[in-house]
Every structure is written in C-alpha cells, then in structure tokens.
Amino acid sequence: MKQLFSALITLFLIIPSPSLHALQPPDQPDLAELSAAPGQSPSAAALVGACNRYNDLNTSIRDGKISKEPARSALKRLLAEVRQRYELAGGRNYTKTDWTFPLAGYDSRAITGGSNKGYIASGYDFYTGNRHGGHPAVDIFIRDRDQDSLDDRANRPVTVLSVTGGIVVALEREWEQGSGLRGGKYLWIYDPANDLLVYYAHNSELLVGLGDMVKPGDAIAKVGRSGFNAHKRRSPTHLHLSVLRVQDGWPLPLNVYQDLAHAKTIAAQ
Ligand SMILES: [Zn+2]
C-alpha cells in the first residue's frame, strides 16, 4: 500500500501540471515582435502588426467580404489589442479640448450643407462598408474652382491635420479613376482614449502609414478629389470627415460640427 502511494506521488510529480504554464513569463514575444524591423522596438512592431490585421478586417468590411457578426467580434478584439499595445508603446491620451480643425488654413466656415451641415446619421451601418447609406460626416470644402486640388489663393495643396490623437489603423493609398471605391485615398485613425474611429476621405496623398501614432494637429494627408463621387466634376473639392464612437463593437456616428467649430485652428503650411 505504501509502495503504491509513493508510486502515485512520483507519477503526480512527473506529469506536468497545466498550472505550470502560468508560471512562464507572460510577455512571450509574438510573431510581430520577432519580425521587428531594424531600429524598431518590439512593442512598436507588435502595434504595427495589430494595425495591419485591423486594416485587413476593415478592407473586408469595406468590400462586403465578411458578414456582420464575425466582423463585429473581430473588430472588438482587434481594437482592444490596438488599445493595449498603444499604451505599451507609450501612446498618449488626448481629450476634446485638444482637438484641432482638420484643414490647415481653414476653419468651420468651410463646412457647408445647410442647417444639418450635411450630416445624416440615419441609414448608416458601418458593416455595410462601401455600400453604406446616410452621410454620417461633414464635408469641408477648400477654395478650388479649377478642381486641381490646390488652394486657389496659395496655389498649394491643403494639409489635412489629425483632429484627435491616436493611431493609423486603416488606409487606402491606391485609388485610380474608374474605381468604385467611394472613399478614394482614405485614412482611419483610432483614438483609443475615447474609443473613436475617425475617417478622412478623398485625399490626394497620405503622409502617414499603418501603425503611426499621431497627436492632434499632426499632418496626415493632402486634400484631394479621390473617390467615386468626389472625383466627378459636380463635386467641389473637399475633405469628408466622419467620427464614429465604438460601442460594443458598433461604430456609431457622432455629429462633431460644434466640436469642430470650437477646435484649435492651424495656419496654412
Ligand atoms: Zn462627404
């Protein structure tokens, strides 16, 4: 009996207990960290990796290649990961008092569109992607009568500035005339502190890349006419700006006209 007991004890000791795994260091490198570019810290590489995966998801939603529920659970998971990695990489949190008007050399008088300022939230569903309804956005127009995407007074491009702080989580750099893509060359910036997704569409060029951290007022793009409708002659040159607040995986539109009217403005650059 005693022998059997000691044999059982021995068996118990040699079988690895699942709880032993919990004793391993929690910060095991993941694949993104192992593939860090020279000069890039592992935490920055992991953040870029998470942004790349979010961008892939965003493109699938945009193109109607993923149904709503799997898209929503993936979005929740990836944004939580981006937020965590943003904090680990030293990303700062900003509030509305730091917001900057998104066009250098312009202010909220450049937002037209009647009493609702062009903002129509009804009919909008983020998960319908490029086919979405509504217009959960403000359009901010530049002086460009000849439609060359240059400011008519300065004869120079107009710089798009980040309204919020955050991180570039999705973008499209490639857009050509004839593409059905409505946003053209666009950027999505995620503000982890306030759970906002901010969308900047119709740019002529992008000045930032996936995983770049920005603060309010940072230059992120140049105003352009890219996008299925924005390119047409009847469309005056503008920035299309949407601010969505993520609630339980639902990006819901916010009317930020009043906030933009009170935001800091920055001179043309
Ligand atoms: Zn618009």
Residues whose N, C-alpha, C, O or C-beta is under 5 A from the ligand:
A	BS01	ZN	A137 V138 D139 H240
